[in-house]
Amino acid sequence: MNKDTTKAWIFQARRDKWNLDKKLNTSFKDHKKMYLTTNQHSNEIKVGDIAFIWRAGINQGFVGFGKVIQKPTPKKEIEDFTDQEDEIDPYNETPDTLKAGLELYDVHTETDAYSLLKKEILKHPILGNNEIFRGKTGTVFTIDEEECDCLLSILKRKKWRTSFKLRTLEDSEETNLPLKFKFKAKPPPKELELTQRKSIEPSTTTHIHQVIQNRLYDYLCENLGEENVGCHLIIGSKEADVVVQKGKSFDIYEIKTSECPRECIKQALGQLLDYAYYEPHLRDSSSTLWVVGKNEADDSDYEYLDQLKEKHHIPIDYFHQTI
């Protein structure tokens, strides 16, 4: 985190007093802004700041992560803001209530392996001392650089998407240029057999590769909607294993079948960079580049990926897909 230009905020809401989980999941799946109330620090929150979402009340813990893409603005001035018909309003909001717009990178509202709950936070030697996690009242809180780094480190270990996206075409000055890559929702082949991929430069897909792809496809469809997931899409002269459409940006997944995650990363890195940066019209619209392997990566593998992200600004990550 660049402390001179970027701040980190914790936005707090109660699930039992507001439809937090429903709002989060709907906004994430539909690639829409998530608007949260900013009764504090409204003059300090700015576009580009880091945003952690904390669920207070029942099952306290972190349930979302993203960045601020719209500064705190009165509800009456937000064109795309609409109250849900069944929304509970415990805060007596008015048309002048300030809301910050967030872009969500990841959401986890269920209690599972991804969860980062209050009991784990309180045991942390640094985060556990912050009174935010001990019941402090408010809707938004600031945290310092050390606390932000601790939270990001934990979320990365739990496989949250924490990489900040590159500029999208919508943000680019070149939005009037045609996008050569055409996204199409497309499932993988049904048959599990040795197949020839129909890219411009043909390659062979193995049985294990197809098993991984099928399960990855099912997982992504369940979480992001099948209309946003495409398999074997042509990018340049190559065929990408899986592409996920996220608004006007894309996540690209490259599957490798090696037993060693490090070898998977080595094999996939060149291809992912080629997909994301060789074609001029994809350079500003690629989001996270995912290496997909069948075995779990270890701390050394994730440290290597962190170096690529921090020193070379490559938005790459590893996805463990069981078979």
C-alpha positions as CSV (number, residue, x, y, z in Angstrom):
1,M,0.0,0.0,0.0
2,N,1.3,3.4,-0.9
3,K,0.8,5.4,2.2
4,D,1.2,8.7,0.4
5,T,-1.7,8.1,-2.1
6,T,-3.8,5.2,-0.9
7,K,-5.6,4.6,2.4
8,A,-7.2,1.4,3.7
9,W,-10.7,1.4,5.1
10,I,-12.9,-1.1,7.0
11,F,-16.6,-0.6,6.1
12,Q,-18.9,-2.1,8.7
13,A,-22.5,-3.3,8.4
14,R,-24.7,-5.7,10.4
15,R,-26.3,-8.6,8.6
16,D,-29.1,-8.8,11.2
17,K,-30.0,-5.2,10.6
18,W,-29.3,-4.8,6.9
19,N,-29.3,-7.2,3.9
20,L,-25.5,-7.2,3.8
21,D,-24.9,-10.7,2.6
22,K,-27.5,-10.4,-0.1
23,K,-26.2,-7.0,-1.3
24,L,-22.6,-8.3,-1.4
25,N,-23.4,-11.5,-3.4
26,T,-25.7,-9.7,-5.8
27,S,-23.3,-6.9,-6.5
28,F,-20.3,-9.3,-6.9
29,K,-22.2,-11.7,-9.3
30,D,-23.7,-8.9,-11.4
31,H,-20.4,-6.8,-11.5
32,K,-22.2,-3.8,-10.0
33,K,-21.0,-1.2,-7.5
34,M,-21.6,-1.9,-3.9
35,Y,-22.7,1.2,-2.0
36,L,-22.0,1.5,1.7
37,T,-22.8,4.2,4.1
38,T,-20.0,6.6,5.2
39,N,-21.1,8.4,8.4
40,Q,-17.4,8.9,9.3
41,H,-14.3,10.0,7.3
42,S,-16.4,11.0,4.2
43,N,-14.0,13.8,3.3
44,E,-11.0,11.5,3.5
45,I,-12.2,8.5,1.4
46,K,-11.2,8.7,-2.2
47,V,-11.2,6.7,-5.4
48,G,-8.5,4.0,-5.4
49,D,-8.5,3.4,-1.7
50,I,-8.5,-0.2,-0.4
51,A,-11.8,-1.4,1.1
52,F,-12.3,-4.3,3.5
53,I,-15.9,-5.1,4.5
54,W,-16.6,-6.3,8.0
55,R,-19.8,-8.0,9.0
56,A,-20.8,-7.0,12.6
57,G,-23.5,-8.7,14.7
58,I,-24.0,-12.3,13.9
59,N,-21.0,-14.3,12.6
60,Q,-18.6,-11.3,12.8
61,G,-15.8,-11.3,10.3
62,F,-14.5,-10.1,6.9
63,V,-16.9,-10.8,4.1
64,G,-15.7,-8.7,1.2
65,F,-12.7,-7.0,-0.3
66,G,-12.3,-4.4,-3.1
67,K,-11.5,-0.8,-3.8
68,V,-13.3,2.5,-3.7
69,I,-14.4,3.6,-7.2
70,Q,-16.8,6.4,-6.2
71,K,-16.2,8.9,-3.4
72,P,-18.8,9.4,-0.8
73,T,-21.8,10.9,-2.5
74,P,-25.4,11.8,-1.3
75,K,-27.8,9.0,-2.2
76,K,-30.0,11.5,-4.2
77,E,-27.1,12.2,-6.5
78,I,-26.1,8.6,-7.3
79,E,-27.8,7.8,-10.6
80,D,-27.5,4.0,-10.4
81,F,-28.4,3.7,-6.7
82,T,-31.7,1.9,-5.9
83,D,-32.9,0.7,-2.5
84,Q,-34.1,-2.9,-2.4
85,E,-37.8,-3.2,-1.8
86,D,-37.1,-5.5,1.2
87,E,-34.2,-3.5,2.5
88,I,-34.0,-2.9,6.2
89,D,-32.9,0.6,7.2
90,P,-31.8,0.7,10.8
91,Y,-29.8,3.9,10.3
92,N,-32.7,6.3,9.4
93,E,-31.0,7.2,6.1
94,T,-32.2,10.2,4.1
95,P,-31.6,11.2,0.5
96,D,-28.6,13.2,1.8
97,T,-26.9,10.1,3.4
98,L,-23.4,9.7,2.0
99,K,-22.6,6.4,0.2
100,A,-19.2,5.3,-1.1
101,G,-19.2,3.1,-4.3
102,L,-17.0,0.0,-4.1
103,E,-15.8,-2.5,-6.7
104,L,-15.7,-5.9,-5.2
105,Y,-12.8,-8.2,-5.9
106,D,-14.0,-11.1,-3.7
107,V,-16.9,-11.9,-1.5
108,H,-17.2,-14.8,1.1
109,T,-20.3,-14.7,3.2
110,E,-20.5,-18.4,4.1
111,T,-18.5,-20.0,7.0
112,D,-16.0,-22.1,5.2
113,A,-12.2,-22.4,4.5
114,Y,-12.2,-18.9,3.1
115,S,-13.7,-17.3,6.2
116,L,-11.8,-14.7,8.2
117,L,-13.9,-14.5,11.4
118,K,-13.5,-12.3,14.5
119,K,-12.1,-15.2,16.7
120,E,-9.2,-15.5,14.3
121,I,-8.6,-11.8,14.1
122,L,-8.5,-11.4,17.9
123,K,-5.7,-14.0,18.1
124,H,-3.5,-12.0,15.7
125,P,-0.6,-10.2,17.5
126,I,-1.2,-6.9,15.6
127,L,-4.9,-6.9,14.4
128,G,-6.2,-8.3,17.7
129,N,-5.4,-5.1,19.5
130,N,-7.6,-2.9,17.3
131,E,-10.8,-1.9,19.0
132,I,-12.7,-2.1,15.7
133,F,-12.8,-5.9,16.2
134,R,-14.0,-5.6,19.8
135,G,-17.3,-3.9,19.1
136,K,-16.5,-0.3,18.2
137,T,-19.5,1.6,16.9
138,G,-19.4,3.2,13.4
139,T,-19.8,2.5,9.7
140,V,-16.3,3.1,8.5
141,F,-12.8,3.0,10.1
142,T,-9.3,3.7,8.9
143,I,-6.4,1.2,9.5
144,D,-2.7,1.8,9.2
145,E,-0.3,0.4,6.6
146,E,0.9,-2.4,8.9
147,E,-2.6,-3.5,9.7
148,C,-3.6,-3.4,6.0
149,D,-0.6,-5.5,5.1
150,C,-1.5,-8.1,7.8
151,L,-5.0,-8.4,6.5
152,L,-3.9,-8.7,2.8
153,S,-1.4,-11.4,3.8
154,I,-4.2,-13.4,5.6
155,L,-6.6,-13.1,2.8
156,K,-4.0,-14.2,0.2
157,R,-3.4,-17.3,2.3
158,K,-7.1,-18.0,2.3
159,K,-7.1,-17.6,-1.5
160,W,-9.1,-14.4,-1.7
161,R,-8.7,-12.3,-4.8
162,T,-6.7,-9.4,-3.6
163,S,-4.8,-8.3,-6.7
164,F,-5.8,-4.8,-7.9
165,K,-7.0,-4.8,-11.5
166,L,-5.3,-3.0,-14.3
167,R,-7.2,-0.3,-16.0
168,T,-10.3,-1.5,-17.8
169,L,-11.3,-0.4,-21.3
170,E,-14.0,1.7,-19.6
171,D,-11.3,3.7,-17.8
172,S,-9.0,3.9,-20.8
173,E,-8.7,6.9,-23.1
174,E,-8.9,4.4,-26.0
175,T,-12.4,3.2,-25.3
176,N,-13.5,4.1,-28.8
177,L,-11.2,1.4,-30.2
178,P,-12.8,-1.9,-31.2
179,L,-12.0,-4.9,-28.9
180,K,-10.5,-7.6,-31.1
181,F,-11.0,-10.3,-28.5
182,K,-14.6,-11.4,-28.5
183,F,-15.9,-13.0,-25.3
184,K,-18.4,-15.8,-25.6
185,A,-19.9,-17.9,-22.8
186,K,-18.9,-21.4,-23.7
187,P,-18.6,-24.7,-21.8
188,P,-15.7,-27.2,-22.1
189,P,-16.1,-30.3,-24.2
190,K,-18.3,-33.0,-22.5
191,E,-16.2,-36.0,-23.6
192,L,-13.3,-36.9,-21.4
193,E,-10.8,-38.2,-23.9
194,L,-7.6,-37.1,-25.7
195,T,-8.7,-34.2,-27.9
196,Q,-7.1,-31.8,-30.3
197,R,-7.6,-28.1,-29.5
198,K,-8.8,-26.0,-32.4
199,S,-6.5,-23.1,-31.9
200,I,-4.5,-21.5,-34.7
201,E,-1.5,-23.4,-33.4
202,P,-3.0,-26.8,-32.5
203,S,-2.1,-28.5,-29.2
204,T,-3.2,-31.6,-27.3
205,T,-5.5,-31.7,-24.3
206,T,-5.2,-34.6,-21.9
207,H,-7.8,-36.4,-19.9
208,I,-6.6,-34.8,-16.6
209,H,-6.6,-31.4,-18.2
210,Q,-10.2,-31.8,-19.2
211,V,-11.2,-33.0,-15.7
212,I,-9.6,-29.9,-14.1
213,Q,-11.2,-27.7,-16.7
214,N,-14.7,-29.2,-16.2
215,R,-14.5,-28.8,-12.4
216,L,-13.1,-25.3,-12.7
217,Y,-15.9,-24.4,-15.1
218,D,-18.6,-25.7,-12.8
219,Y,-17.1,-23.8,-9.8
220,L,-16.9,-20.5,-11.8
221,C,-20.4,-20.9,-13.2
222,E,-21.8,-21.5,-9.7
223,N,-20.1,-18.4,-8.3
224,L,-20.1,-16.0,-11.2
225,G,-22.8,-17.2,-13.6
226,E,-22.4,-19.4,-16.6
227,E,-23.0,-16.4,-18.9
228,N,-19.7,-15.0,-17.7
229,V,-17.5,-18.1,-18.2
230,G,-16.0,-19.2,-21.6
231,C,-13.7,-22.1,-22.4
232,H,-11.3,-22.5,-25.3
233,L,-11.6,-18.9,-26.5
234,I,-9.1,-17.7,-29.1
235,I,-6.8,-14.8,-28.0
236,G,-4.4,-13.9,-30.8
237,S,-3.1,-17.2,-32.1
238,K,-3.7,-19.2,-28.9
239,E,-6.6,-20.7,-27.2
240,A,-7.1,-19.8,-23.6
241,D,-8.4,-22.6,-21.3
242,V,-10.9,-20.4,-19.4
243,V,-11.8,-16.7,-19.6
244,V,-14.2,-15.0,-17.1
245,Q,-15.9,-11.8,-18.1
246,K,-16.1,-9.2,-15.4
247,G,-17.8,-6.2,-16.8
248,K,-15.4,-4.9,-19.4
249,S,-12.4,-6.7,-18.0
250,F,-11.4,-10.4,-18.0
251,D,-9.8,-13.0,-15.8
252,I,-7.7,-15.5,-17.7
253,Y,-7.1,-19.1,-16.5
254,E,-4.3,-21.4,-17.8
255,I,-4.5,-25.0,-16.6
256,K,-1.3,-27.1,-16.1
257,T,-1.2,-30.7,-15.0
258,S,2.2,-31.0,-13.4
259,E,2.4,-32.5,-9.9
260,C,4.5,-29.5,-8.9
261,P,2.8,-26.1,-8.5
262,R,6.0,-24.2,-9.2
263,E,6.3,-26.1,-12.5
264,C,2.7,-25.2,-13.3
265,I,3.5,-21.5,-12.7
266,K,6.7,-21.7,-14.9
267,Q,4.8,-23.4,-17.7
268,A,1.8,-21.0,-17.6
269,L,3.5,-17.7,-17.0
270,G,4.6,-17.1,-20.6
271,Q,1.2,-18.0,-22.0
272,L,-0.7,-15.8,-19.6
273,L,1.5,-12.8,-20.3
274,D,1.0,-13.5,-24.1
275,Y,-2.8,-13.6,-23.7
276,A,-2.9,-10.5,-21.5
277,Y,-0.4,-8.2,-23.2
278,Y,0.5,-9.2,-26.7
279,E,-2.9,-8.1,-28.2
280,P,-3.1,-4.3,-27.9
281,H,-6.8,-4.3,-27.1
282,L,-6.4,-6.7,-24.2
283,R,-3.6,-4.9,-22.4
284,D,-5.9,-2.6,-20.5
285,S,-8.7,-5.1,-20.0
286,S,-7.0,-8.1,-18.5
287,S,-7.6,-8.5,-14.7
288,T,-6.2,-11.4,-12.8
289,L,-4.1,-14.1,-14.6
290,W,-4.7,-17.4,-12.9
291,V,-2.4,-20.4,-13.0
292,V,-4.5,-23.5,-12.3
293,G,-3.0,-26.7,-10.9
294,K,-4.2,-29.9,-9.3
295,N,-2.0,-29.6,-6.1
296,E,-1.9,-27.0,-3.4
297,A,0.8,-24.4,-3.7
298,D,3.0,-23.8,-0.6
299,D,4.3,-20.6,1.0
300,S,7.3,-20.4,-1.2
301,D,5.1,-20.5,-4.3
302,Y,2.9,-17.7,-3.0
303,E,5.9,-15.6,-2.0
304,Y,7.2,-16.0,-5.6
305,L,3.8,-14.8,-7.0
306,D,3.8,-11.9,-4.5
307,Q,7.2,-10.8,-5.9
308,L,5.9,-10.9,-9.4
309,K,2.9,-8.8,-8.4
310,E,4.8,-6.3,-6.2
311,K,8.0,-5.8,-8.2
312,H,6.8,-6.3,-11.7
313,H,3.1,-5.4,-11.3
314,I,1.9,-8.7,-12.9
315,P,-1.6,-9.5,-11.6
316,I,-1.0,-13.3,-11.3
317,D,-2.3,-15.8,-8.8
318,Y,-2.6,-19.5,-8.3
319,F,-5.8,-21.5,-8.2
320,H,-5.8,-25.0,-6.7
321,Q,-8.5,-27.2,-8.4
322,T,-9.0,-30.6,-6.9
323,I,-9.7,-33.5,-9.2
